Amino acid sequence: MPHPRIGISLGHNSFDVLALTTNDFVLTREQHPLTSPSYHDRLQAMASRVRMLDREYGKGSLGVAIPGSITPDSGHIRTSPVQDLIGHTMLVDLSAAIGRPVRIASDADCMALSETMDGASAGLYCCFHAILDQGVTGCLTIGNRILSGPNALGGEWSHNPIPWPREWKHADERPGPDCYCGLTGCTETFLSTHGLMDDHAKATGIAIPWPDIAASATAGDPDCLESMQRYADRLARALSIIVNLVDPDAIVLGGALSDIDWLYEKIPLLWSGWALSNTTRTRLCKAAHGTDSIVRGASLLWDCPDQVRPQPALLLHPAD
């Protein structure tokens, strides 16, 4: 059997694994809970599963999607909503643990790689890809290539402030919630799953999971409907900045919150209030490969080196 392509998508409380043959036959698709939130335990859990796959299918290439971004010179993880990752060099550590090189990229980059290949942004010149989940991040593709830049920050949208802040009856968006990055009012603090739940709890005094907020809003619950309308208003403002600055052909949403279907009708109606164009032709669409798009993109990191951000120079090695 040819060596497999393995992708891992690391989350807050679990990690997804996808192993494919070279012709895209799925060998295994798994989700593994994490019993401990420590960096060391996350690393060992992933390494242990990769070693088991090596014994079953043979050693293949390994790509990892993380919620966060990487410093281009040193390889340290510099930002992540999974804060125990910050400051670590996962490429070095995971590579040492499994005995071969690894490639690593943000979850938004991996989704963009998957979607530009044969998904929602395939064949489009300029696209913005946004993850809306426990963390929020973005990636910009031009001509099917991820725009990186000298700081490897191209498309990093989540730590800009929410634009045109508003005052609602229960709270002012200024200065906004504290963010782990040290600032306040970052887009991520409003548009993540935690941001939605925190906003609803402040408005109603009731803390409920975000899927219940979304489902109850669809069913007509007035409090949940107001919370989702505030969320949509904020998302439309944040994405209108992308429309004004980049003018993409499409904006592709991934992550858990991208499964709220009515956003795709509501947001384009709202963002016209802030986008400069009288008629906004940018399309808003869901990742075609759904929640698998991130881990699928991670499995492609070795196959498409010219389409992704450069890996830190000290970590560039050929795959076994």
C-alpha positions as CSV (number, residue, x, y, z in Angstrom):
1,M,0.0,0.0,0.0
2,P,1.4,3.5,-0.8
3,H,2.2,5.6,2.2
4,P,-0.9,7.5,3.4
5,R,-1.5,11.2,3.8
6,I,-2.5,12.0,7.4
7,G,-4.1,15.1,8.6
8,I,-4.8,16.2,12.1
9,S,-7.0,19.1,13.2
10,L,-6.4,20.1,16.8
11,G,-9.3,21.7,18.7
12,H,-9.9,22.8,22.3
13,N,-11.1,19.5,23.7
14,S,-10.4,17.0,20.9
15,F,-8.5,16.4,17.7
16,D,-9.7,15.0,14.4
17,V,-7.7,12.6,12.3
18,L,-8.0,11.8,8.6
19,A,-5.9,9.3,6.8
20,L,-6.1,9.1,3.0
21,T,-4.5,7.1,0.2
22,T,-2.8,9.0,-2.6
23,N,-6.0,8.7,-4.7
24,D,-8.1,10.1,-1.8
25,F,-9.6,6.8,-0.5
26,V,-10.4,7.3,3.2
27,L,-8.5,4.9,5.3
28,T,-9.9,6.3,8.6
29,R,-11.8,9.3,9.9
30,E,-11.7,9.7,13.7
31,Q,-12.3,12.2,16.5
32,H,-10.4,11.7,19.8
33,P,-11.3,13.5,23.0
34,L,-8.6,15.1,25.0
35,T,-8.7,14.2,28.7
36,S,-6.2,16.9,29.7
37,P,-5.8,20.5,28.3
38,S,-2.0,20.6,28.8
39,Y,0.3,21.1,25.8
40,H,2.3,18.0,26.7
41,D,-0.8,15.8,26.9
42,R,-2.1,17.1,23.6
43,L,1.2,16.4,22.0
44,Q,1.5,12.9,23.3
45,A,-2.1,12.0,22.4
46,M,-1.5,13.1,18.8
47,A,1.9,11.4,18.6
48,S,0.4,8.1,20.0
49,R,-2.3,8.0,17.4
50,V,0.1,8.7,14.6
51,R,2.3,5.9,15.7
52,M,-0.7,3.5,15.7
53,L,-1.6,4.6,12.2
54,D,2.1,4.1,11.1
55,R,1.9,0.5,12.3
56,E,-1.5,-0.1,10.5
57,Y,-0.9,1.7,7.2
58,G,2.8,2.5,7.0
59,K,4.5,5.9,7.6
60,G,3.1,8.7,5.6
61,S,3.1,12.5,5.5
62,L,1.6,14.3,8.4
63,G,0.1,17.8,8.3
64,V,-1.5,19.5,11.4
65,A,-4.1,22.3,11.5
66,I,-4.0,24.4,14.7
67,P,-6.3,27.1,16.0
68,G,-3.7,29.9,15.8
69,S,-0.8,31.4,13.9
70,I,2.9,30.7,13.8
71,T,5.9,33.1,14.0
72,P,7.7,32.6,10.6
73,D,11.3,32.8,11.8
74,S,11.2,30.6,15.0
75,G,8.1,28.4,14.5
76,H,6.6,29.4,17.8
77,I,2.8,29.5,18.1
78,R,2.2,33.2,18.8
79,T,-1.6,33.4,19.0
80,S,-4.2,30.8,19.8
81,P,-7.5,30.6,21.6
82,V,-6.1,27.3,23.0
83,Q,-3.7,29.3,25.1
84,D,-1.6,26.4,26.3
85,L,-0.3,26.2,22.7
86,I,1.2,29.7,22.8
87,G,5.0,29.9,22.9
88,H,5.5,26.3,21.9
89,T,7.1,24.9,18.7
90,M,4.7,22.1,17.8
91,L,6.5,21.3,14.6
92,V,9.7,20.6,16.4
93,D,8.1,18.8,19.3
94,L,5.7,16.6,17.3
95,S,8.4,15.8,14.7
96,A,10.6,14.6,17.5
97,A,7.8,12.6,19.1
98,I,7.0,10.6,15.9
99,G,10.5,10.6,14.3
100,R,9.8,12.4,11.1
101,P,9.1,16.0,9.8
102,V,5.7,17.5,10.2
103,R,4.0,20.5,8.4
104,I,1.7,22.8,10.4
105,A,-0.7,25.6,9.4
106,S,-3.6,27.5,10.9
107,D,-7.1,25.9,10.6
108,A,-8.2,28.7,8.3
109,D,-5.2,28.0,6.0
110,C,-6.0,24.3,5.9
111,M,-9.7,25.0,5.1
112,A,-8.6,27.4,2.3
113,L,-6.3,24.8,0.8
114,S,-9.1,22.3,0.8
115,E,-11.7,24.6,-0.6
116,T,-9.6,26.2,-3.3
117,M,-8.7,22.7,-4.6
118,D,-12.2,21.5,-5.3
119,G,-14.6,23.2,-2.9
120,A,-16.4,26.5,-2.5
121,S,-13.6,28.7,-3.7
122,A,-12.3,26.5,-6.5
123,G,-11.7,28.4,-9.7
124,L,-12.2,31.8,-8.1
125,Y,-9.3,34.3,-8.2
126,C,-9.7,36.1,-4.8
127,C,-11.4,34.5,-1.8
128,F,-11.5,35.1,2.0
129,H,-11.9,32.1,4.2
130,A,-13.1,32.6,7.8
131,I,-13.3,30.1,10.7
132,L,-16.1,30.8,13.2
133,D,-15.7,28.4,16.1
134,Q,-14.3,28.5,19.6
135,G,-11.7,30.7,17.9
136,V,-12.0,33.0,14.9
137,T,-9.4,33.4,12.2
138,G,-9.1,34.1,8.5
139,C,-7.1,33.4,5.3
140,L,-6.9,35.2,2.0
141,T,-6.2,33.3,-1.3
142,I,-5.2,35.0,-4.5
143,G,-5.0,32.8,-7.6
144,N,-5.4,29.6,-5.4
145,R,-2.4,30.6,-3.3
146,I,-2.6,31.6,0.3
147,L,-1.4,35.2,0.8
148,S,1.2,35.2,3.6
149,G,3.3,38.4,3.7
150,P,6.6,39.0,5.5
151,N,4.9,38.5,8.9
152,A,2.8,35.5,7.9
153,L,-0.2,37.5,8.8
154,G,-2.1,37.8,5.5
155,G,-5.8,37.4,6.3
156,E,-5.4,37.5,10.0
157,W,-8.7,39.2,10.8
158,S,-9.7,38.1,14.2
159,H,-7.6,40.5,16.3
160,N,-8.8,43.7,14.5
161,P,-11.4,45.5,16.5
162,I,-15.1,45.0,15.6
163,P,-15.8,47.9,13.2
164,W,-18.4,50.6,13.8
165,P,-19.0,49.6,17.4
166,R,-22.6,50.0,18.6
167,E,-24.3,50.4,21.9
168,W,-27.0,47.9,22.6
169,K,-29.6,48.0,25.4
170,H,-27.6,45.6,27.6
171,A,-24.0,46.6,26.7
172,D,-21.8,48.9,24.8
173,E,-19.4,47.3,22.3
174,R,-16.8,49.8,23.4
175,P,-14.2,48.9,24.8
176,G,-15.4,45.4,24.3
177,P,-14.5,42.1,26.0
178,D,-11.0,41.4,27.1
179,C,-9.1,39.2,24.6
180,Y,-6.3,36.7,25.4
181,C,-4.0,38.7,23.1
182,G,-4.0,41.6,25.6
183,L,-6.4,43.9,23.7
184,T,-10.1,44.5,24.1
185,G,-12.9,44.4,21.6
186,C,-11.2,42.0,19.1
187,T,-13.4,40.5,16.4
188,E,-12.8,37.1,17.9
189,T,-14.3,38.1,21.3
190,F,-17.6,38.8,19.6
191,L,-17.8,36.2,16.8
192,S,-16.5,33.1,18.5
193,T,-18.9,30.5,20.0
194,H,-17.9,31.9,23.5
195,G,-18.6,35.4,22.3
196,L,-22.1,34.5,21.2
197,M,-22.8,32.7,24.5
198,D,-21.4,35.5,26.6
199,D,-23.4,38.1,24.8
200,H,-26.6,36.1,25.3
201,A,-25.9,35.6,29.0
202,K,-25.2,39.3,29.5
203,A,-28.4,40.2,27.7
204,T,-30.7,37.6,29.3
205,G,-29.0,36.5,32.5
206,I,-29.3,32.9,31.2
207,A,-26.2,30.9,30.1
208,I,-27.0,28.3,27.4
209,P,-24.9,26.6,24.8
210,W,-24.7,28.3,21.4
211,P,-26.5,25.5,19.5
212,D,-29.5,26.1,21.7
213,I,-29.4,29.8,21.1
214,A,-29.4,29.3,17.3
215,A,-32.1,26.6,17.4
216,S,-34.3,28.6,19.7
217,A,-33.9,31.7,17.5
218,T,-35.0,29.7,14.5
219,A,-38.0,28.5,16.5
220,G,-39.0,32.1,17.3
221,D,-37.7,32.6,20.9
222,P,-37.5,36.4,21.1
223,D,-34.4,36.6,23.4
224,C,-32.4,34.1,21.3
225,L,-33.6,35.8,18.1
226,E,-32.2,39.1,19.4
227,S,-28.9,37.5,20.3
228,M,-28.6,36.0,16.8
229,Q,-29.5,39.3,15.2
230,R,-26.7,41.0,17.2
231,Y,-24.3,38.3,16.1
232,A,-25.3,38.7,12.5
233,D,-25.0,42.4,12.7
234,R,-21.5,42.1,14.0
235,L,-20.5,39.5,11.5
236,A,-21.8,41.6,8.7
237,R,-19.8,44.6,9.9
238,A,-16.6,42.6,10.3
239,L,-16.9,41.0,6.8
240,S,-17.7,44.3,5.2
241,I,-14.2,45.4,6.0
242,I,-12.9,42.5,4.0
243,V,-15.2,43.5,1.1
244,N,-14.0,47.1,1.2
245,L,-10.3,46.2,1.5
246,V,-9.9,43.2,-0.7
247,D,-13.1,43.0,-2.8
248,P,-13.1,39.2,-2.9
249,D,-15.1,37.0,-5.3
250,A,-16.4,35.0,-2.4
251,I,-16.2,34.7,1.4
252,V,-16.2,31.1,2.6
253,L,-17.2,30.3,6.2
254,G,-16.1,27.3,8.1
255,G,-16.2,26.1,11.7
256,A,-19.1,25.2,13.9
257,L,-21.0,28.5,13.5
258,S,-20.9,28.2,9.7
259,D,-23.6,25.6,10.0
260,I,-26.2,28.3,10.9
261,D,-27.8,28.4,7.4
262,W,-29.8,31.6,7.7
263,L,-26.6,33.6,8.0
264,Y,-26.0,33.1,4.3
265,E,-29.2,35.0,3.5
266,K,-29.0,37.6,6.3
267,I,-25.4,38.7,6.1
268,P,-25.3,39.9,2.5
269,L,-28.4,41.9,3.2
270,L,-26.7,43.5,6.2
271,W,-23.2,44.1,4.9
272,S,-24.4,46.4,2.1
273,G,-24.9,49.0,4.9
274,W,-21.2,49.2,5.4
275,A,-19.6,47.9,2.1
276,L,-18.8,50.9,-0.1
277,S,-20.4,49.4,-3.3
278,N,-24.0,50.1,-4.1
279,T,-24.3,46.5,-5.3
280,T,-22.1,44.0,-3.5
281,R,-21.4,41.1,-5.8
282,T,-19.2,39.1,-3.3
283,R,-20.8,35.8,-2.6
284,L,-21.1,34.4,1.0
285,C,-20.9,30.6,1.1
286,K,-20.3,27.7,3.3
287,A,-17.3,25.5,3.0
288,A,-18.2,22.7,0.5
289,H,-16.4,20.1,2.5
290,G,-18.1,21.2,5.8
291,T,-16.4,20.4,9.1
292,D,-14.0,18.0,7.3
293,S,-12.5,20.8,5.3
294,I,-9.9,21.7,7.9
295,V,-8.5,18.2,8.6
296,R,-8.7,17.5,4.8
297,G,-6.6,20.6,4.1
298,A,-4.1,19.5,6.8
299,S,-3.6,16.2,5.0
300,L,-2.7,18.2,1.8
301,L,0.0,20.4,3.3
302,W,2.9,18.2,1.9
303,D,1.2,18.0,-1.5
304,C,0.8,21.7,-2.1
305,P,3.9,23.5,-0.7
306,D,3.7,26.4,-3.2
307,Q,0.1,27.2,-2.2
308,V,0.6,27.6,1.5
309,R,2.6,29.9,3.8
310,P,6.3,29.0,4.0
311,Q,7.2,26.8,6.9
312,P,9.8,28.2,9.3
313,A,13.1,27.8,7.5
314,L,14.8,25.7,10.2
315,L,12.0,23.1,9.9
316,L,11.9,22.5,6.2
317,H,12.7,18.9,5.4
318,P,11.4,16.4,2.9
319,A,8.8,14.0,4.1
320,D,9.9,10.4,4.4
